[in-house]
Structures are given as structure tokens and as C-alpha cells.
Amino acid sequence: MDPRGGRVPQQNDSPRRSDAQRNRERILDVALAELSHCADAPLSAIAKKAGVGQGTFYRNFPNREALVLEIYRHEIHQVAASATHLLTTRAPDEALRAWMDRLAEFAMTKAGLADAIRQATGTPGGPTKPPHTPVTSAAELLLRANEDAGTIRPGVTGDDFLLAIAGLWQIDPNDDWRPRAARLLDLVMDGLRAGAPGR
């Protein structure tokens, strides 16, 4: 106790917390790579590659579903956060088009993760897949910046945008997906620019 009656922080609290955080991040990094490659990757193999014991692994993620959904949330937030960064470094229409490429990269390179998510959320009474809210919000941010700049037609919503690019998820990630994705996204971008007041 300190003189004011409060608890004196233990010196080893902070290092223990930072070790736990590092373990958690390492598990997530390894799990992302492993599950993107193979949706059925054994949890024991993920723990071993992450260099943590089974107890540490299960303290962080009590089951496969918890692990998969945490990876999904993390990746979705990374994609969403890139929208803000792009708007600070590029013109609004260039930022929007570059963000579309970032979204395509996520959709194609995380195909195995998508399979793992389907498995994790497909059991009756099991967890549900989180909504795309951060991605929709990021799309809204980019669309409003472009609308203000007069570079796209007014009135397009984040939901409209996600429906327009839904074809991304029909492309086979095992083929040469980049040219097809680029063509699709260029078409969507041309559609958004049609009728823009600034053109």
C-alpha cells in the first residue's frame, strides 16, 4: 500500500503483461499464416511454431473458433485502418482505388482463412461471423472524401460499394487472380466516376 491507501503496482506486472501480449501476437501471426495456407491446421502445430506451450495457447484461445474469429477481426481492422492512411497520402480517388487493391489482396490471399471462418461459424449454436462493419465504415470514409472532392457520383453508400465489388469473392485465388481483380475494380471505379460533378 502507498501512503494514500492505494495499491503499489508490482514491479513485475508490466513485464508479465508485455510477455503475455507478445505471446498472443506471436500466436496470431503464426495462426494467420498457417490457417491461410490450410484451414485444418492443427492447433498444436500452431502453438509449437509460435513457441508457446499448450497452456499458454489455450489461455489465450480456448478453442479453434475463438482463434479464427480473433484473426478475422484483426485482419478486417487492418484493412479498414489502411483507408485512413491512404487518404493522408493520396488524392481521394487514388486512395479509393488503392484501397480496393488492398481489399482484393485480403480476399485472395486469405482464402484459406475464409475456409477456416466458414468451418468455425458453420456449426449450429456456434459463434457467428463478425459483421463487415469496419470495412463498411472505411468504404464510407473513402466514398465521402471522394464525394466532397467531386471525384465520384454522389449518394453511393458503403453497402452499395461492397455489393458492387462482391465479384471479388467469385475469383479463384489459386489462379492468376490479380489481372481479373484489377479489371473488375477498374470497372467499379469507372462506374463510381460516371456522373461525378468534378469531371
The 8 nearest C-alpha neighbors of each residue, nearest first, counted from 0:
[[1, 6, 7, 5, 4, 2, 3, 8],
 [0, 2, 4, 3, 5, 7, 6, 8],
 [3, 1, 4, 0, 5, 6, 7, 8],
 [4, 2, 1, 5, 0, 6, 7, 8],
 [3, 5, 1, 2, 0, 6, 7, 8],
 [6, 4, 1, 0, 3, 7, 2, 8],
 [5, 7, 0, 8, 1, 4, 9, 3],
 [6, 8, 0, 1, 9, 5, 10, 4],
 [9, 7, 6, 10, 12, 11, 0, 13],
 [10, 8, 11, 12, 7, 13, 6, 14],
 [9, 11, 12, 8, 13, 14, 7, 15],
 [10, 12, 9, 14, 13, 15, 8, 16],
 [13, 11, 15, 9, 10, 14, 16, 8],
 [12, 14, 16, 15, 11, 17, 10, 9],
 [15, 13, 17, 16, 11, 12, 18, 10],
 [14, 16, 18, 12, 13, 17, 11, 19],
 [15, 17, 19, 13, 14, 18, 20, 12],
 [16, 18, 20, 14, 19, 15, 21, 13],
 [19, 17, 21, 15, 20, 16, 14, 22],
 [20, 18, 16, 22, 17, 21, 15, 23],
 [19, 21, 17, 23, 18, 22, 16, 24],
 [20, 22, 18, 24, 23, 19, 25, 17],
 [23, 21, 19, 25, 20, 24, 18, 26],
 [22, 24, 20, 26, 21, 25, 19, 27],
 [23, 25, 27, 21, 26, 22, 28, 20],
 [24, 26, 22, 28, 27, 23, 49, 21],
 [27, 25, 23, 29, 49, 24, 28, 30],
 [26, 28, 30, 24, 25, 29, 31, 23],
 [29, 27, 25, 31, 30, 26, 24, 32],
 [28, 30, 32, 26, 31, 27, 49, 33],
 [31, 29, 27, 33, 32, 28, 34, 45],
 [32, 30, 28, 34, 29, 33, 35, 27],
 [31, 33, 29, 35, 30, 34, 36, 28],
 [34, 32, 30, 36, 35, 31, 37, 29],
 [33, 35, 38, 37, 36, 112, 31, 30],
 [36, 34, 111, 112, 109, 32, 33, 37],
 [35, 37, 33, 34, 111, 32, 38, 112],
 [38, 36, 34, 39, 40, 111, 35, 33],
 [37, 39, 115, 34, 111, 40, 114, 112],
 [40, 38, 37, 41, 34, 115, 42, 33],
 [39, 41, 37, 38, 34, 33, 42, 44],
 [42, 40, 44, 43, 39, 45, 46, 38],
 [41, 43, 45, 44, 46, 40, 63, 30],
 [42, 44, 46, 41, 45, 47, 53, 40],
 [43, 45, 47, 41, 42, 46, 48, 40],
 [44, 46, 42, 48, 43, 47, 30, 49],
 [47, 45, 49, 43, 51, 44, 48, 56],
 [46, 48, 50, 44, 49, 45, 51, 43],
 [49, 47, 45, 50, 46, 44, 29, 51],
 [48, 50, 46, 26, 47, 51, 25, 29],
 [51, 49, 47, 48, 46, 52, 25, 22],
 [52, 50, 46, 49, 47, 55, 56, 53],
 [53, 51, 55, 54, 56, 46, 50, 47],
 [52, 54, 56, 55, 57, 46, 51, 43],
 [55, 53, 57, 56, 52, 58, 51, 59],
 [56, 54, 58, 52, 53, 57, 51, 59],
 [55, 57, 53, 54, 59, 58, 60, 46],
 [58, 56, 61, 60, 59, 54, 55, 53],
 [59, 57, 55, 56, 60, 54, 61, 53],
 [60, 58, 57, 56, 61, 55, 23, 66],
 [59, 61, 57, 66, 62, 65, 58, 56],
 [60, 62, 57, 58, 59, 65, 63, 56],
 [63, 61, 64, 60, 65, 66, 57, 42],
 [62, 64, 66, 65, 67, 119, 42, 60],
 [63, 65, 119, 67, 66, 62, 68, 126],
 [64, 66, 68, 63, 62, 60, 67, 69],
 [67, 65, 63, 69, 64, 60, 68, 70],
 [68, 66, 70, 64, 69, 65, 63, 116],
 [67, 69, 71, 65, 70, 66, 64, 72],
 [68, 70, 72, 66, 71, 67, 73, 65],
 [71, 69, 73, 67, 68, 72, 74, 66],
 [70, 72, 68, 74, 69, 73, 75, 67],
 [73, 71, 69, 75, 70, 74, 68, 76],
 [72, 74, 70, 76, 71, 75, 69, 77],
 [75, 73, 77, 71, 76, 72, 70, 78],
 [74, 76, 78, 72, 77, 73, 71, 79],
 [75, 77, 79, 73, 74, 78, 80, 72],
 [78, 76, 74, 80, 75, 79, 73, 81],
 [79, 77, 75, 81, 76, 80, 74, 102],
 [78, 80, 76, 134, 137, 77, 81, 133],
 [81, 79, 77, 82, 78, 83, 76, 84],
 [80, 82, 84, 78, 79, 83, 85, 77],
 [83, 81, 85, 80, 84, 79, 137, 98],
 [82, 84, 86, 85, 81, 80, 87, 137],
 [83, 85, 81, 87, 82, 86, 88, 80],
 [84, 86, 94, 82, 88, 87, 83, 89],
 [87, 85, 83, 84, 89, 94, 88, 91],
 [86, 88, 84, 85, 89, 83, 90, 94],
 [87, 89, 85, 86, 84, 90, 94, 83],
 [90, 88, 94, 86, 85, 93, 87, 91],
 [89, 91, 93, 92, 94, 86, 88, 87],
 [92, 90, 94, 145, 93, 144, 86, 95],
 [91, 93, 95, 94, 90, 145, 96, 150],
 [94, 92, 96, 90, 95, 91, 89, 97],
 [95, 93, 91, 85, 97, 92, 89, 86],
 [96, 94, 98, 92, 93, 97, 141, 91],
 [95, 97, 99, 93, 98, 94, 92, 100],
 [98, 96, 100, 94, 99, 95, 93, 101],
 [99, 97, 101, 95, 100, 96, 94, 82],
 [98, 100, 102, 96, 97, 101, 103, 95],
 [99, 101, 103, 97, 98, 102, 104, 96],
 [102, 100, 98, 104, 99, 103, 105, 97],
 [101, 103, 99, 105, 100, 104, 98, 106],
 [104, 102, 100, 106, 105, 101, 107, 99],
 [105, 103, 101, 107, 102, 106, 108, 100],
 [104, 106, 102, 103, 108, 107, 109, 101],
 [107, 105, 103, 104, 109, 108, 102, 110],
 [108, 106, 172, 104, 110, 109, 105, 103],
 [107, 109, 105, 110, 104, 106, 172, 35],
 [108, 110, 112, 35, 111, 107, 105, 106],
 [111, 109, 113, 112, 107, 108, 35, 106],
 [112, 110, 35, 114, 38, 113, 109, 36],
 [111, 113, 35, 115, 109, 110, 114, 34],
 [112, 114, 110, 116, 111, 115, 117, 109],
 [115, 113, 111, 117, 112, 116, 38, 118],
 [114, 116, 38, 112, 118, 113, 117, 119],
 [117, 115, 119, 113, 118, 114, 120, 112],
 [116, 118, 114, 120, 115, 119, 121, 113],
 [119, 117, 115, 121, 116, 120, 114, 122],
 [120, 118, 64, 116, 117, 121, 115, 122],
 [121, 119, 127, 117, 126, 118, 122, 125],
 [122, 120, 118, 117, 119, 123, 125, 127],
 [121, 123, 125, 120, 124, 119, 118, 126],
 [124, 122, 125, 121, 120, 126, 127, 119],
 [123, 125, 122, 126, 127, 121, 120, 119],
 [126, 124, 122, 123, 120, 127, 121, 119],
 [127, 125, 120, 128, 124, 64, 119, 122],
 [126, 128, 120, 129, 125, 121, 119, 124],
 [127, 129, 120, 130, 126, 68, 116, 117],
 [130, 128, 127, 131, 72, 68, 71, 132],
 [131, 129, 132, 128, 133, 127, 134, 135],
 [130, 132, 134, 133, 135, 129, 75, 136],
 [131, 133, 135, 130, 134, 136, 129, 137],
 [134, 132, 136, 135, 79, 131, 137, 76],
 [135, 133, 137, 79, 136, 131, 132, 138],
 [134, 136, 132, 138, 157, 137, 133, 131],
 [135, 137, 139, 133, 134, 138, 132, 140],
 [138, 136, 134, 140, 79, 139, 135, 82],
 [137, 139, 135, 157, 141, 136, 140, 142],
 [140, 138, 157, 136, 142, 137, 141, 143],
 [139, 141, 137, 143, 138, 142, 136, 144],
 [142, 140, 144, 138, 139, 143, 95, 145],
 [141, 143, 139, 145, 144, 140, 138, 146],
 [142, 144, 146, 145, 140, 141, 139, 147],
 [145, 143, 141, 147, 142, 146, 91, 148],
 [146, 144, 148, 142, 150, 91, 143, 147],
 [145, 147, 143, 149, 148, 144, 151, 153],
 [148, 146, 144, 145, 149, 143, 150, 142],
 [147, 149, 145, 146, 150, 144, 91, 197],
 [148, 150, 197, 146, 196, 147, 195, 151],
 [149, 151, 145, 195, 148, 197, 192, 146],
 [152, 150, 192, 195, 191, 146, 149, 145],
 [151, 153, 195, 194, 191, 192, 193, 154],
 [154, 152, 146, 155, 151, 195, 149, 196],
 [153, 155, 156, 152, 146, 143, 142, 151],
 [154, 156, 153, 159, 157, 160, 152, 142],
 [157, 155, 159, 158, 160, 154, 139, 142],
 [156, 158, 139, 160, 135, 138, 159, 161],
 [157, 159, 161, 156, 160, 162, 135, 155],
 [160, 158, 156, 162, 157, 161, 155, 163],
 [159, 161, 163, 157, 158, 162, 156, 164],
 [162, 160, 158, 164, 163, 159, 165, 157],
 [161, 163, 165, 159, 160, 164, 158, 166],
 [164, 162, 160, 161, 165, 159, 187, 166],
 [163, 165, 161, 166, 162, 167, 160, 184],
 [166, 164, 162, 167, 163, 168, 161, 169],
 [165, 167, 169, 164, 168, 170, 163, 183],
 [168, 166, 165, 169, 170, 164, 180, 103],
 [167, 169, 166, 170, 165, 106, 107, 171],
 [168, 170, 166, 167, 171, 165, 172, 107],
 [171, 169, 168, 167, 172, 176, 166, 180],
 [170, 172, 173, 174, 169, 176, 107, 168],
 [173, 171, 107, 174, 176, 170, 110, 108],
 [172, 174, 171, 175, 176, 107, 170, 110],
 [175, 173, 176, 172, 171, 170, 177, 179],
 [174, 176, 177, 173, 178, 172, 179, 171],
 [177, 175, 174, 179, 178, 172, 180, 170],
 [176, 178, 180, 179, 175, 181, 103, 104],
 [179, 177, 181, 180, 176, 182, 175, 183],
 [180, 178, 182, 181, 176, 177, 183, 170],
 [179, 181, 183, 177, 182, 178, 176, 184],
 [180, 182, 178, 184, 179, 183, 185, 177],
 [183, 181, 185, 179, 180, 184, 178, 186],
 [182, 184, 180, 186, 181, 185, 179, 187],
 [183, 185, 187, 181, 186, 182, 188, 180],
 [186, 184, 188, 182, 187, 183, 181, 189],
 [187, 185, 189, 183, 184, 188, 190, 182],
 [186, 188, 184, 190, 185, 189, 191, 183],
 [187, 189, 185, 191, 190, 186, 184, 192],
 [190, 188, 186, 192, 191, 187, 185, 193],
 [191, 189, 187, 193, 188, 192, 186, 151],
 [190, 192, 188, 151, 189, 193, 152, 187],
 [191, 193, 151, 189, 195, 190, 152, 150],
 [194, 192, 190, 191, 195, 189, 152, 151],
 [195, 193, 152, 192, 196, 151, 198, 191],
 [194, 196, 152, 151, 192, 150, 197, 193],
 [197, 195, 149, 198, 194, 152, 150, 151],
 [196, 198, 149, 195, 150, 148, 151, 194],
 [197, 196, 195, 150, 149, 194, 192, 193]]
